Amino acid sequence: MQEDFLHYAWQHQYFDKTALQTEEGQSVTVLRPGHRNPDAGPDFLNARLRLGEVEWNGAVEIHLRASDWHRHHHQTDPKYDQVILHVVHTADAPVQRTNGSVIPALALAARLPAGLLAAYEQLQNQPMERLVPCAPLLLQVSELTRTMMLGRVLLERVEQKADRLTELHAQLAHDWEATAWHALAAGFGFQKNTEPMSRLAKVVPLPLLRRHRHDAHQLAALLLGQAGFLEEEAPADEYSRQLRTEYEFLRHKYNLHGTALAAHEWNFLRLRPANFPTVRLVQLLALLHARPTLFDALLTARDVRALEQFFSAPLPTYWQAHTRPGKPGKVALLGRSSVHLLITNLVVPLRVAYARSLSNLEQVENTVNMLDQLPPEHNHLTDAYKAAGFRNASAADSQGLLALQQGYCAPRRCVQCGIGAALLRQK
């Protein structure tokens, strides 16, 4: 059993309350169980209880074993002085506040419904290779419950991404254009190279980009040079030699010595040429050259089709036939599936972050609804959920399924999931 099960049982009062009393023999009447505390401190706040003949308002702390109170050092933390009841599975030790006063304990081990506990353990004990722990029981839950849970986790996922961009926006002196540049660079890393792409954005700041955005050759020299791709070996062709010469000039002009990344920091392993970081970098510089502003264009695009058009920047002639400086290879434009991933993981969270800064809830809703216009993602995770009976008809569904897996199913947070809670309620 995990502690979250006791949280669930206490929150919903799923235990036998007949002759309820503390370990010290005081009668207990729960007038209000309190609300979950998402921050540091006791688990439930603003609880209202009658202990014996006295009514109390305060906090409730929950542990599997009462001795966990000392293991977590709550006896020296003043935040826990407001606790009026210690709810535990097993009362194996008395506990005190910082002033030494004893906190009443309520043990639930003998009061938990056997069916509820069995259902919880059935979910928790599913093998970890089973991606959807409730798959064998899913038909017992209504489609409405599943749909509502997917909607909830979709919003959680978008909000988490928007939170990171809001934090980035604050770090960049509240400059939305700079935020768009940094987010766009990270997005073009497509997971395998997100980290070096993010660092590249830091060593090629937006004011420097703006000075050379009009000149594709200078832009290529600046980005490829700062990425470390012009230092690998002797230039193999005239174009590469020109790029290196241009980069040396720009590096000296802007005192960029010691700021460039090294070529070995980029990941090429197990990537198709179309996904090489050099190719993604060239696609990014083509976009920077073709679009005078980033944030305004991403913000004002009316629909997915307009955003697809935004990302369809033509590649410079040389880069249509080279995957790296001096290395011939066919290079295509940014693929449609890649564009859809950028819209999902970059554009939607960016627009949501901006709309939240204006407290424009309608714009938040309209932006999230864009995900319904995009096709679904297909991978081993989404396929597992579809096989279990979930819908995967759009990017909104896919993002909800990924959020469900990462936030609830993988860590087995079944009691905090609307689907798992519905299964437990039946017991």
C-alpha positions in Angstrom: 0.0 0.0 0.0 1.1 3.5 -0.7 0.3 6.6 1.3 -1.9 8.0 -1.5 -4.5 5.3 -0.8 -4.9 6.6 2.7 -5.2 10.1 1.3 -8.0 8.9 -1.0 -9.8 7.0 1.8 -9.6 10.0 4.1 -10.6 12.5 1.5 -13.7 10.6 0.5 -14.3 9.1 4.0 -14.2 5.5 2.6 -13.8 3.7 6.0 -15.9 2.3 8.7 -16.9 5.1 11.1 -18.7 2.9 13.6 -17.6 3.9 17.2 -14.7 5.8 15.7 -12.1 6.8 18.2 -8.4 7.7 18.5 -5.8 5.4 19.9 -6.1 7.4 23.1 -9.8 6.5 23.4 -11.4 9.8 22.4 -14.4 9.6 20.2 -14.0 11.1 16.7 -16.6 12.8 14.5 -15.5 14.1 11.1 -17.4 17.2 10.4 -15.1 18.2 7.5 -12.1 16.2 6.3 -10.3 19.3 5.0 -8.9 20.0 1.5 -5.7 18.6 0.0 -2.6 20.8 0.5 -0.6 21.0 -2.7 2.3 22.8 -1.0 4.7 22.0 1.9 3.1 21.2 5.2 0.3 18.9 6.5 -1.6 16.8 3.9 -5.1 18.2 4.6 -5.9 21.8 5.7 -9.0 23.4 7.2 -10.4 20.2 8.7 -13.2 20.3 11.3 -13.4 17.5 13.8 -15.0 16.7 17.1 -12.6 14.9 19.4 -14.5 13.8 22.5 -16.7 16.8 23.5 -14.4 19.5 21.9 -14.7 20.8 18.3 -11.4 21.4 16.5 -10.4 23.3 13.3 -6.9 22.6 11.9 -4.9 20.2 9.8 -4.7 16.4 9.3 -1.5 14.6 8.5 -1.5 11.1 7.0 1.2 8.4 7.2 1.3 4.6 6.7 3.0 4.2 10.1 2.7 6.7 12.9 6.5 6.5 13.3 6.9 8.2 9.9 6.2 11.4 11.7 9.6 11.2 13.3 11.2 9.8 10.2 10.1 12.9 8.4 11.2 15.2 11.3 7.7 16.8 11.7 8.3 17.0 15.4 10.7 19.9 14.8 8.8 21.6 12.0 6.4 24.4 13.3 4.2 24.0 10.1 3.0 20.7 11.6 1.9 22.3 15.0 -1.5 23.0 13.4 -2.2 19.2 13.0 -5.2 18.1 15.1 -5.3 14.5 14.0 -2.7 12.0 12.8 -4.4 9.5 10.5 -2.4 6.4 9.9 -2.7 2.8 8.8 -0.7 1.5 11.8 -0.3 3.4 15.0 3.2 2.2 16.1 4.4 5.3 18.0 3.0 8.4 19.7 3.9 11.7 18.1 4.2 15.3 19.4 4.2 18.9 18.2 7.3 21.1 18.6 6.1 22.0 22.1 5.9 18.4 23.2 2.1 18.1 23.2 0.7 14.7 21.9 -1.3 14.6 18.7 -4.2 12.2 18.7 -3.9 9.3 16.2 -6.6 7.5 14.2 -5.6 4.1 12.9 -7.5 2.9 9.8 -6.0 -0.6 9.3 -9.1 -2.4 10.6 -11.6 0.0 9.1 -10.7 0.0 5.4 -13.2 -1.8 3.2 -11.7 -5.1 2.0 -13.2 -4.7 -1.5 -11.8 -1.2 -1.9 -8.3 -2.3 -0.7 -8.4 -5.4 -3.0 -9.3 -3.2 -6.0 -6.5 -0.8 -5.2 -3.9 -3.5 -4.9 -5.1 -5.1 -8.2 -4.3 -1.8 -9.9 -1.0 -1.3 -8.1 0.3 -4.8 -8.6 0.0 -4.8 -12.3 3.4 -5.6 -13.9 5.3 -2.4 -14.9 5.4 -3.6 -18.5 1.7 -3.2 -18.6 1.5 0.5 -19.7 -2.3 0.8 -18.9 -2.7 -0.9 -15.4 -6.5 -0.6 -15.5 -6.8 -2.2 -19.0 -8.5 -5.4 -17.8 -11.1 -3.3 -15.9 -11.5 -0.4 -18.3 -14.9 -1.6 -19.7 -16.3 -1.1 -16.2 -15.8 2.7 -16.6 -18.1 4.9 -18.7 -16.8 6.5 -21.8 -17.8 9.9 -20.3 -15.4 9.3 -17.3 -12.5 8.4 -19.7 -13.2 11.4 -21.9 -13.3 13.8 -18.9 -10.0 12.4 -17.5 -8.3 12.8 -20.9 -9.5 16.4 -21.1 -8.2 17.1 -17.6 -4.7 15.6 -18.2 -4.5 17.4 -21.6 -5.0 20.7 -19.9 -2.5 19.7 -17.2 0.1 18.9 -19.9 -0.4 22.2 -21.8 -0.3 24.1 -18.6 3.0 22.5 -17.6 4.5 23.4 -20.9 3.1 27.0 -20.7 4.5 27.3 -17.2 8.0 26.5 -18.5 7.7 29.2 -21.2 6.4 31.7 -18.7 9.5 31.1 -16.6 11.7 31.4 -19.7 9.9 34.7 -20.5 10.7 36.1 -17.1 14.4 35.0 -17.5 14.5 36.9 -20.9 13.4 40.2 -19.4 9.8 39.6 -20.4 10.6 39.7 -24.1 8.1 37.6 -26.0 10.1 37.7 -29.3 13.2 36.4 -27.4 11.0 33.7 -25.8 9.8 32.6 -29.2 13.4 32.3 -30.5 14.6 30.3 -27.5 11.5 28.0 -27.6 11.7 27.6 -31.4 15.4 26.6 -31.2 14.7 24.0 -28.5 11.7 22.7 -30.5 13.9 22.2 -33.5 16.0 19.8 -31.4 13.2 17.3 -31.6 14.1 15.7 -28.2 17.4 14.1 -29.4 19.1 17.5 -29.6 16.8 19.7 -27.5 19.6 20.5 -25.0 22.3 21.6 -27.4 19.7 23.6 -29.4 18.7 25.4 -26.2 22.3 26.3 -25.5 22.8 27.5 -29.0 20.0 30.0 -28.5 21.9 31.4 -25.6 25.1 31.9 -27.5 23.3 33.4 -30.5 21.1 36.0 -28.7 18.2 37.6 -30.5 19.8 41.1 -31.1 22.6 39.4 -32.9 20.1 37.4 -35.0 18.2 40.5 -35.9 21.3 42.1 -37.3 21.9 39.3 -39.8 18.5 37.8 -40.4 18.3 39.5 -43.8 21.5 37.7 -45.1 21.1 33.9 -45.4 24.9 33.4 -45.8 25.8 35.4 -42.7 23.0 33.7 -40.8 24.2 30.2 -41.8 27.8 31.2 -40.8 26.7 32.5 -37.4 24.5 29.5 -36.5 26.6 26.7 -37.9 29.8 28.4 -36.5 28.3 28.8 -33.0 27.1 25.3 -33.2 30.6 24.0 -33.8 30.0 22.6 -37.3 32.6 24.8 -39.0 35.5 23.6 -36.9 35.3 19.9 -37.5 37.9 19.6 -40.4 39.3 21.4 -43.4 36.5 22.8 -45.5 35.5 20.3 -48.3 34.2 22.8 -50.8 34.2 26.5 -51.6 30.9 27.2 -49.9 32.2 25.7 -46.7 35.4 27.8 -46.9 33.3 30.9 -47.4 31.1 30.0 -44.4 34.2 29.5 -42.2 35.7 32.8 -43.3 32.4 34.7 -42.7 32.1 33.1 -39.2 35.7 34.0 -38.3 34.9 37.6 -39.2 31.6 37.6 -37.1 33.2 35.8 -34.2 35.9 38.5 -34.0 33.4 41.3 -34.6 31.1 40.3 -31.8 33.8 38.8 -29.5 32.2 35.3 -29.6 35.5 33.5 -28.7 34.9 30.6 -26.3 31.1 30.7 -26.6 30.6 28.1 -29.4 29.4 24.6 -28.8 31.6 21.7 -29.9 30.5 19.4 -32.7 30.7 16.3 -30.5 28.0 17.7 -28.2 25.4 17.0 -30.9 23.6 13.7 -31.3 23.7 12.0 -34.8 23.5 8.4 -33.5 20.5 6.4 -34.8 19.1 9.4 -36.6 18.1 9.4 -40.2 19.9 12.1 -42.3 16.6 14.1 -42.4 16.8 14.4 -38.6 20.5 15.3 -38.4 21.0 18.4 -36.1 22.7 20.1 -39.0 19.6 19.6 -41.2 17.3 20.9 -38.4 19.6 23.9 -37.9 19.5 24.7 -41.6 15.7 24.4 -41.6 15.7 26.8 -38.6 17.9 29.4 -40.2 15.7 29.2 -43.4 12.7 30.1 -41.2 14.6 32.9 -39.4 15.6 34.3 -42.8 12.1 34.1 -44.3 10.1 35.4 -41.3 10.9 39.0 -40.1 9.2 38.3 -36.8 8.6 35.1 -35.0 6.3 35.7 -32.0 3.8 38.0 -33.8 3.4 35.5 -36.7 2.9 32.6 -34.4 0.4 34.5 -32.3 -1.7 35.9 -35.1 -2.0 32.7 -37.2 -5.7 32.0 -37.4 -5.6 28.3 -37.7 -3.4 25.2 -38.3 -3.1 25.8 -42.0 -1.7 29.3 -41.4 0.9 27.8 -39.0 1.8 25.2 -41.5 2.5 28.0 -44.0 4.6 29.8 -41.4 6.9 26.8 -41.1 7.2 26.2 -44.9 10.4 28.3 -45.5 12.5 27.4 -48.6 16.0 26.1 -48.0 19.0 27.9 -49.5 20.2 26.2 -52.7 23.3 24.6 -51.2 21.4 23.1 -48.3 18.9 21.4 -50.6 21.7 18.9 -51.5 24.0 18.8 -48.3 23.3 17.3 -44.9 26.5 18.9 -43.4 29.0 21.4 -44.7 30.8 19.7 -47.5 28.7 16.5 -47.2 26.4 15.9 -50.1 22.9 14.4 -49.4 19.3 15.1 -50.3 17.5 17.4 -47.9 13.8 18.0 -47.9 11.8 20.8 -46.4 10.5 20.5 -42.8 8.1 17.5 -42.9 4.4 17.9 -42.2 4.6 15.6 -39.2 7.5 17.6 -37.8 5.5 20.8 -38.3 2.6 19.3 -36.4 4.9 18.4 -33.5 6.2 21.9 -33.4 2.7 23.3 -33.3 1.7 20.9 -30.6 4.8 21.2 -28.3 5.8 24.8 -29.1 3.1 27.0 -30.6 0.2 26.0 -28.5 2.0 26.3 -25.2 3.5 29.6 -26.3 0.1 31.1 -27.2 -1.4 29.7 -24.0 1.4 31.3 -21.9 0.8 34.7 -23.6 -3.0 34.4 -23.2 -2.6 33.6 -19.5 -0.4 36.7 -19.1 -3.4 38.7 -20.4 -5.9 36.7 -18.3 -7.6 35.9 -21.7 -9.3 32.6 -20.9 -11.2 32.6 -24.3 -7.8 32.7 -26.1 -6.5 29.9 -24.0 -9.5 27.7 -24.9 -9.3 28.6 -28.6 -5.6 27.8 -28.6 -6.0 24.4 -26.9 -8.8 23.6 -29.4 -6.2 23.9 -32.2 -5.0 20.4 -31.1 -8.3 19.0 -32.3 -7.3 20.2 -35.9 -4.1 18.2 -35.9 -3.8 14.4 -36.7 -2.9 12.0 -33.8 0.5 10.8 -32.9 1.2 7.1 -33.3 3.8 5.5 -31.0 4.0 2.5 -28.7 2.3 4.5 -25.9 -0.6 5.8 -27.8 -1.0 2.4 -29.5 -1.2 0.7 -26.1 -4.0 3.0 -25.0 -5.9 2.6 -28.2 -5.7 -1.2 -27.8 -7.1 -0.8 -24.3 -10.1 1.1 -25.6 -9.1 4.8 -25.6 -9.8 7.1 -28.5 -6.8 8.5 -30.4 -8.3 10.6 -33.3 -6.4 13.9 -32.9 -3.3 15.5 -31.4 -5.5 16.5 -28.4 -6.2 12.8 -27.8 -2.6 11.9 -28.2 -1.4 14.5 -25.8 -4.0 13.5 -23.3 -2.9 9.8 -23.5 0.8 10.8 -23.1 0.0 12.9 -20.1 -2.1 10.1 -18.6 0.8 7.7 -19.0 3.5 10.0 -17.7 1.5 11.6 -14.9 -0.7 8.8 -13.6 -0.2 5.3 -15.1 3.6 5.0 -15.0 3.9 6.2 -11.4 0.7 4.2 -10.5 -1.2 7.3 -9.2 -4.4 5.4 -9.8 -6.4 7.0 -6.9 -5.7 10.4 -8.2 -6.9 9.5 -11.7 -10.6 9.9 -12.5 -10.7 6.5 -14.1 -8.9 4.7 -11.2 -11.1 6.5 -8.7 -14.3 5.4 -10.6 -13.1 1.8 -10.4 -12.5 2.1 -6.7 -15.8 3.8 -6.1 -17.6 0.7 -7.5 -16.0 -1.3 -4.6 
